[in-house]
Amino acid sequence: MIYRFRIILDHHGESDIFRDIELQKTDTFEDFHNAIVQAFGFDGNEMASFYFSNDLWEQGEEISLFDLGEGESSSMKMETTLLHEIANEDQNKFLYIYDFLNMWTFFVELAEIVPEVEGSDYPKLLFAHGQMPESAPEKAFDTENELGSSEFHGDMDEDDYDQEDLDNFDSSSDWY
């Protein structure tokens, strides 16, 4: 079977930027990563991860490109995770982030699962729409907390803290 995905750049431009890619169900998420890198013209030298998502595009569990070696990590690795193990009609949305410094962010959706066409090579770029910007779109992070007020107050006055409190601060105390 063939998995047909649409990958859309998260940006606020006038027109959409997306690619449609087909992969075999036995391809790995690393194969998918490589197809996305190639389809969008990246050099492939940056970190990247897929994340499970839902209809609200909320970030869930990670499928990472590399083992970051942080103990007993429960995150899945792209090289060992097959598409058909994860992607299906129920789990059909993912976020893909490329280059964690620039945060190229993409919405990934499994559009359909179709029979394989004999003689076709996969992965396959089916359709490309829109030109990639030269730099990653800026992200607007919401700093409103659940009460509707800003967590971070950029309007602090000198009277809002006491320098003596900072001078007497014991940085060697146990924070755990």
C-alpha positions as CSV (number, residue, x, y, z in Angstrom):
1,M,0.0,0.0,0.0
2,I,1.0,3.6,-0.6
3,Y,0.6,6.4,1.9
4,R,-0.1,9.8,0.3
5,F,0.7,12.8,2.5
6,R,0.3,16.5,2.2
7,I,3.0,18.6,4.0
8,I,2.1,22.3,4.5
9,L,4.6,24.9,5.7
10,D,3.2,26.8,8.8
11,H,3.5,30.4,7.7
12,H,1.4,33.5,7.3
13,G,2.0,34.3,3.7
14,E,-0.5,35.1,1.0
15,S,-0.5,31.7,-0.5
16,D,0.0,28.1,0.8
17,I,3.3,26.3,0.4
18,F,2.9,22.6,0.3
19,R,4.1,19.3,-1.2
20,D,2.3,16.0,-1.8
21,I,4.5,13.0,-1.3
22,E,3.8,9.2,-1.7
23,L,5.7,6.6,0.3
24,Q,5.4,2.9,0.7
25,K,3.8,1.6,3.9
26,T,7.0,-0.1,4.8
27,D,9.1,3.1,4.5
28,T,10.5,4.5,7.8
29,F,9.9,7.9,9.2
30,E,13.5,8.6,8.3
31,D,12.7,7.9,4.6
32,F,9.8,10.3,5.0
33,H,12.1,12.9,6.6
34,N,14.5,12.6,3.7
35,A,11.7,13.0,1.2
36,I,10.5,16.1,2.9
37,V,14.0,17.6,3.0
38,Q,14.4,16.9,-0.7
39,A,10.9,18.2,-1.6
40,F,11.4,21.5,0.2
41,G,15.0,22.0,-0.8
42,F,16.7,21.8,2.6
43,D,20.3,20.6,2.8
44,G,19.5,17.8,5.3
45,N,22.1,18.8,7.9
46,E,19.8,19.9,10.7
47,M,18.0,18.1,13.5
48,A,14.3,17.2,12.8
49,S,11.4,15.5,14.5
50,F,7.9,14.3,13.8
51,Y,5.3,14.7,16.5
52,F,1.9,13.0,16.8
53,S,-0.8,15.5,16.4
54,N,-4.6,15.8,16.5
55,D,-7.3,17.8,14.8
56,L,-6.3,21.0,16.7
57,W,-2.6,20.5,15.6
58,E,-1.4,20.0,19.2
59,Q,2.1,18.6,19.6
60,G,2.2,15.0,21.0
61,E,4.7,12.2,21.3
62,E,8.0,12.7,19.4
63,I,9.5,10.5,16.7
64,S,13.1,11.8,16.7
65,L,15.8,11.7,14.0
66,F,18.6,10.8,16.5
67,D,18.9,9.1,19.9
68,L,19.7,12.0,22.1
69,G,21.1,9.6,24.7
70,E,19.1,10.9,27.7
71,G,18.8,7.6,29.6
72,E,15.8,5.4,29.0
73,S,14.2,7.7,26.4
74,S,10.7,6.7,25.4
75,S,10.7,8.6,22.1
76,M,10.6,6.6,18.9
77,K,13.4,6.9,16.4
78,M,12.7,7.7,12.7
79,E,15.1,5.0,11.4
80,T,13.2,2.2,13.2
81,T,9.6,3.4,13.0
82,L,7.7,2.2,10.0
83,L,4.9,4.4,8.5
84,H,2.3,1.6,8.8
85,E,3.1,1.1,12.5
86,I,1.9,4.7,13.3
87,A,0.0,6.4,10.4
88,N,-3.6,5.3,9.8
89,E,-7.1,6.7,9.5
90,D,-7.2,7.4,13.2
91,Q,-3.6,8.8,13.6
92,N,-3.4,10.8,10.4
93,K,-1.9,14.2,11.5
94,F,1.7,15.0,12.5
95,L,3.8,18.0,13.0
96,Y,7.3,18.0,11.4
97,I,9.9,20.4,12.7
98,Y,13.2,20.9,10.8
99,D,16.1,22.8,12.2
100,F,15.4,23.5,15.8
101,L,17.2,26.9,15.7
102,N,15.0,28.2,12.9
103,M,11.9,26.1,13.6
104,W,10.7,25.3,10.1
105,T,7.3,23.9,11.1
106,F,5.1,21.8,8.9
107,F,1.6,20.3,9.2
108,V,1.6,16.8,7.9
109,E,-1.6,14.9,7.0
110,L,-2.2,11.5,5.7
111,A,-4.5,12.2,2.8
112,E,-5.2,8.6,1.7
113,I,-3.9,5.1,1.5
114,V,-3.9,3.7,-2.1
115,P,-2.7,0.6,-3.9
116,E,0.9,0.6,-5.1
117,V,1.4,1.3,-8.8
118,E,3.6,-1.4,-10.3
119,G,6.8,0.1,-11.8
120,S,6.7,3.3,-9.8
121,D,9.6,4.4,-7.6
122,Y,8.9,5.6,-4.1
123,P,9.1,8.0,-2.3
124,K,7.6,10.1,-5.0
125,L,6.9,13.9,-5.1
126,L,3.5,14.2,-6.6
127,F,2.9,17.9,-6.4
128,A,4.7,21.0,-5.3
129,H,2.9,24.3,-4.7
130,G,4.5,27.6,-3.6
131,Q,8.0,28.9,-3.2
132,M,9.9,28.4,0.0
133,P,10.8,31.7,1.8
134,E,14.6,32.4,2.3
135,S,14.2,32.2,6.1
136,A,11.9,30.3,8.4
137,P,8.6,32.1,9.2
138,E,8.7,33.8,12.6
139,K,6.5,32.1,15.3
140,A,4.1,34.1,17.4
141,F,4.1,32.5,20.9
142,D,1.1,33.1,23.0
143,T,2.1,34.3,26.5
144,E,-1.4,34.5,27.9
145,N,-2.0,32.2,30.8
146,E,-5.3,30.5,31.5
147,L,-6.5,33.5,33.4
148,G,-6.0,35.7,30.4
149,S,-3.2,37.8,31.8
150,S,0.4,37.8,30.6
151,E,2.8,35.5,32.5
152,F,5.7,37.7,31.6
153,H,5.7,41.3,32.5
154,G,8.0,43.4,30.4
155,D,7.0,46.6,32.2
156,M,9.0,46.0,35.4
157,D,10.2,49.1,37.2
158,E,13.4,49.3,39.3
159,D,11.1,49.3,42.3
160,D,9.9,45.8,41.4
161,Y,13.0,44.1,42.9
162,D,15.5,44.8,45.6
163,Q,19.2,44.5,44.7
164,E,20.0,43.4,48.3
165,D,17.8,40.4,47.8
166,L,19.9,39.4,44.8
167,D,23.1,40.1,46.7
168,N,22.1,37.7,49.5
169,F,20.9,35.0,47.1
170,D,22.5,31.6,47.9
171,S,23.1,30.0,44.6
172,S,24.6,26.9,46.2
173,S,21.4,25.8,47.8
174,D,19.8,22.5,46.6
175,W,17.0,23.3,44.1
176,Y,15.6,19.8,44.0
